[in-house]
């Protein structure tokens, strides 16, 4: 039995501009894919707020995101809440670039 999971191909490195975020859906689950100066990062696709807003609609500044719905801020790198420490952290996923292609490990 093969227990190794193949990484999911997201797209090309050039598909995402530095300082931006894109939504990526795989098997009906949304992920937020960020490209920062320091590299690519991936989080769950929706905020932890009541509205469960798409994080692809968030404002990105440096390595932080601000939910477009609730205004709470989170670290893109760690997923930790910044504005309200009582909030749960965002789920973080392993993402990497290889020869111009971007892959997500789920």
Wavefront OBJ file of the C-alpha trace (Angstrom):
o trace
v 0.000 0.000 0.000
v 1.383 3.419 -0.987
v 1.107 5.800 1.968
v 3.053 8.572 0.244
v 0.872 11.436 -0.932
v 1.811 13.172 -4.154
v 2.118 16.960 -3.912
v -0.580 18.935 -5.711
v 0.575 21.073 -8.629
v -0.777 24.607 -8.145
v 0.618 26.350 -11.197
v 3.563 28.350 -12.404
v 5.684 30.632 -10.237
v 4.878 33.545 -12.565
v 1.115 33.037 -12.022
v 1.293 34.835 -8.653
v 2.801 38.295 -8.254
v 5.003 39.102 -5.259
v 2.886 40.617 -2.475
v -0.335 38.976 -3.601
v -2.602 36.093 -2.653
v -4.617 33.695 -4.812
v -7.355 31.202 -3.991
v -6.645 27.587 -4.909
v -9.332 24.905 -4.715
v -8.513 21.207 -4.516
v -11.114 18.504 -3.900
v -13.668 21.166 -2.857
v -11.353 22.667 -0.219
v -10.047 26.228 -0.560
v -6.464 27.256 0.164
v -4.902 30.730 0.165
v -1.594 30.827 -1.716
v 0.656 33.787 -0.874
v 3.756 34.960 -2.672
v 5.844 37.213 -0.488
v 9.354 38.614 -0.890
v 10.513 35.699 1.292
v 8.800 32.999 -0.811
v 5.547 31.088 -1.174
v 3.198 30.316 1.730
v -0.132 28.512 1.996
v -2.915 28.724 4.579
v -6.469 27.536 4.882
v -8.701 29.307 2.399
v -11.163 30.931 4.793
v -10.816 33.145 7.854
v -11.724 31.780 11.281
v -14.307 34.591 11.658
v -18.055 34.048 11.613
v -18.268 35.115 7.942
v -15.526 32.637 6.939
v -14.345 35.167 4.360
v -11.996 34.049 1.615
v -8.430 34.867 2.644
v -7.666 35.429 -1.036
v -9.614 38.683 -0.585
v -7.491 39.757 2.391
v -5.126 42.702 2.468
v -1.476 41.639 2.502
v 1.181 43.809 4.084
v 4.634 42.352 4.559
v 4.140 38.923 6.142
v 0.700 39.722 7.593
v -2.806 39.454 6.237
v -5.908 41.356 7.294
v -9.261 39.637 6.785
v -11.444 41.740 4.458
v -14.509 40.851 6.540
v -13.570 40.960 10.235
v -10.374 43.039 10.061
v -8.372 40.606 12.216
v -4.726 40.166 11.301
v -2.677 36.978 11.117
v 0.901 36.013 10.357
v 1.068 34.461 6.893
v 4.224 32.571 7.860
v 3.055 31.006 11.141
v -0.745 31.390 10.934
v -0.755 32.941 14.414
v -3.316 35.652 15.192
v -1.867 39.136 15.698
v -4.779 41.482 16.414
v -6.719 39.151 18.744
v -4.612 36.526 20.498
v -7.764 34.647 21.548
v -8.452 33.604 17.941
v -7.322 30.197 16.711
v -4.340 30.101 14.385
v -4.775 29.596 10.661
v -3.795 26.185 9.353
v -0.506 26.330 7.451
v 0.458 24.020 4.574
v 3.842 23.127 3.147
v 4.383 24.710 -0.269
v 7.435 24.783 -2.498
v 8.673 25.868 -5.898
v 10.637 23.565 -8.187
v 11.836 24.563 -11.652
v 9.190 27.288 -11.923
v 6.289 25.094 -10.765
v 4.512 25.520 -7.420
v 3.444 22.468 -5.379
v 1.302 22.113 -2.261
v 1.768 19.247 0.209
v -1.517 18.290 1.831
l 1 2 3 4 5 6 7 8 9 10 11 12 13 14 15 16 17 18 19 20 21 22 23 24 25 26 27 28 29 30 31 32 33 34 35 36 37 38 39 40 41 42 43 44 45 46 47 48 49 50 51 52 53 54 55 56 57 58 59 60 61 62 63 64 65 66 67 68 69 70 71 72 73 74 75 76 77 78 79 80 81 82 83 84 85 86 87 88 89 90 91 92 93 94 95 96 97 98 99 100 101 102 103 104 105 106
